[in-house]
Amino acid sequence: MISLLYKELLVQKRVLGMAFLYIFVFSFAMKNLGEQLPLAIITAVSYMFVLYGGAWDEKASSDRLWNSLPVPKWKIVGAKYLSVLVYVAGVAVLTWAVFAVLSMVGMGGISTPVRLEHAAGAAISVVGVSSIYLPVYFALGYMKSRMFNLLMMLATFSLPWLLSDLLVNRPAWAAFLEKTRPVGALGLVAAFVVLLAALSFLVALKLYARREF
């Protein structure tokens, strides 16, 4: 499992420079989000890493390689799911570094630092979206799921704005979450996402086991 997770991270070093560029551009393009800016950036860039990981696997024919070795399929699938959390943690650190540099040189007008709750919120968002995407990826492969990739990416970019609108309109569930905030609300959402990810993992594993290479 560790070697598989290391492989997931190793292929991403090729897009590390692009990650800095995305964070820099988004810092200006999304600055109207205010306090939600770090959350939006970490969420969007982390999901890009998820997609790039699938693209590099397809280019290198990693699935055929790993399936020719005596490696349990649950480890292959599990490494992909665990890598999502590692991506979020890494992008959170990169975002903090970019924000620190921009604030130091007086660019961007960034007044909201990257906080732990931003990383936690991004982790919940990216794990949730990835839990929908990854079963499709493991069932069809990267190339055949490209259109679904696009829809998931649009959903990921739209998520911060949708959440912002919902909170402004204050539906009944938002009022309930407000009474339990901050730890209670985050815990409820996190518990739901963990259950979703567990179910997604089982579905992805079953679909991957049926896939022919």
Residue pairs with C-beta under 8 A, 6 or more apart in sequence:
1 75
1 78
1 79
1 82
4 66
4 71
4 75
4 76
4 78
4 79
5 79
5 82
5 83
5 86
7 62
7 79
8 53
8 79
8 80
8 83
8 86
9 83
9 86
11 52
11 53
11 56
11 57
11 60
12 49
12 52
12 53
12 56
12 87
14 56
15 48
15 49
15 52
19 45
19 48
19 49
19 91
19 94
20 94
20 98
22 41
22 44
22 45
22 48
23 41
23 45
23 91
23 94
23 95
23 98
24 98
24 102
26 40
26 41
26 44
26 45
27 37
27 41
27 98
27 99
27 102
27 108
27 110
28 108
30 37
30 40
30 41
31 37
31 108
31 109
31 110
33 40
33 160
33 161
33 164
34 112
35 112
36 160
36 163
36 164
37 110
37 112
38 95
38 99
38 112
38 113
38 114
38 115
38 118
39 118
39 121
39 122
39 125
39 160
40 160
41 91
41 95
42 88
42 91
42 92
42 95
42 114
42 118
42 119
42 122
43 121
43 122
43 125
43 126
43 156
43 159
43 160
44 156
44 157
45 91
45 94
45 95
46 84
46 87
46 88
46 91
46 122
46 126
47 126
47 129
47 130
47 152
47 153
47 156
48 153
49 87
49 90
49 91
50 83
50 84
50 87
50 126
50 130
50 133
51 149
51 153
53 80
53 83
54 137
54 142
54 145
54 149
55 142
56 62
57 63
57 142
58 141
58 142
58 143
63 76
63 141
63 213
64 213
66 76
67 73
67 76
67 213
73 205
73 208
73 209
74 205
76 208
77 134
77 138
77 201
77 204
77 205
77 208
78 201
80 134
80 137
80 138
81 130
81 134
81 197
81 200
81 201
81 204
84 126
84 127
84 130
85 123
85 127
87 126
88 119
88 122
88 123
88 126
88 127
89 119
89 123
91 122
92 114
92 118
92 119
92 122
95 114
96 113
96 114
99 108
99 110
99 113
99 114
102 108
102 110
103 110
117 182
117 186
120 186
120 190
121 186
124 186
124 189
124 190
124 193
125 156
125 159
126 156
127 193
127 196
127 197
128 193
128 196
128 197
129 152
129 155
129 156
129 159
130 197
130 200
131 193
131 196
131 197
131 199
131 200
132 152
132 200
133 145
133 148
133 149
133 152
134 200
134 204
135 200
135 203
135 204
135 207
136 145
136 148
137 145
137 204
138 204
138 205
138 207
138 208
138 211
139 145
139 204
139 207
139 208
139 210
139 211
141 211
142 149
166 174
167 174
177 184
177 185
177 188
177 189
178 185
180 188
